[in-house]
Amino acid sequence: MSLLTLAGLCFGHGQPLARPLSLSLAAGEQAVLLGPNGVGKSTLLQAVLDPALRLGGEVRLAPGARVGYLAQSGEALDGLPLNGRELLALTGALHEGLSEPLRDCLPRRLDALSGGQRQFLRFWSIAAAPFDVLLLDEPSNNLDEAGVAALQHWLAQPHSAQAVLLVTHDTRLVAARQHRLRLEPA
């Protein structure tokens, strides 16, 4: 059963950014969106959540499916007096599987962390939470080699209850994805 279906989805800010796209993702499946900068990869992820960005076609989520969205930028958290533990609690993310160096960051305020530590905790707050569909926009941004390796490891593990739609330019994250979709300009 499909958790997320895009049927001829046309999206953009008043005019189409890319050719219509169709995709069906079941639990346990992962897809990566590829294409040049400016073709609308990030906007496509936003259109899954925001009907105002849909210009045609259809977005269908399985009944009761919960969507977790990791935006490319963490600006929404800027200035909030949250620590890592509170961030994970907001989404219901589990601490299990989080590496020891990042566990040590949990009591610290997010604005006191490095960009990579903050980015990985943002990723973890989505990936380890009870979401059925994960929309991940450039999750490797700001990560060091260890962070990218941890992200690669997480993506390589079976996640039988989740469907993942990934936007990335990081070729290390593209290789193992089951579905590859290339967005073409409209």
PESUL-V130831 format. One record per residue. RES is the residue in one letter. BURIAL is I if it has 24 or more other C-alpha atoms within 12 Angstrom, else O. Layout:
res burial
RES BURIAL
RES BURIAL
This chain:
res burial
M O
S I
L I
L I
T I
L I
A O
G O
L I
C I
F I
G I
H O
G O
Q O
P I
L I
A I
R I
P I
L I
S I
L I
S I
L I
A I
A I
G I
E I
Q I
A I
V I
L I
L I
G I
P O
N O
G O
V I
G I
K I
S I
T I
L I
L I
Q I
A I
V I
L I
D O
P O
A O
L I
R I
L I
G I
G O
E I
V I
R I
L I
A O
P O
G O
A O
R I
V I
G I
Y I
L I
A I
Q I
S O
G I
E O
A O
L O
D O
G O
L O
P O
L I
N I
G I
R I
E I
L I
L I
A O
L O
T I
G O
A I
L I
H I
E O
G O
L I
S O
E O
P O
L I
R O
D O
C I
L I
P O
R O
R I
L I
D I
A O
L I
S O
G O
G I
Q I
R I
Q I
F I
L I
R I
F I
W I
S I
I I
A I
A I
A I
P I
F I
D I
V I
L I
L I
L I
D I
E I
P I
S I
N I
N I
L I
D O
E O
A O
G I
V I
A O
A I
L I
Q I
H O
W I
L I
A O
Q O
P O
H O
S O
A I
Q I
A I
V I
L I
L I
V I
T I
H I
D I
T O
R O
L I
V I
A O
A O
R I
Q I
H I
R I
L I
R I
L I
E O
P O
A O
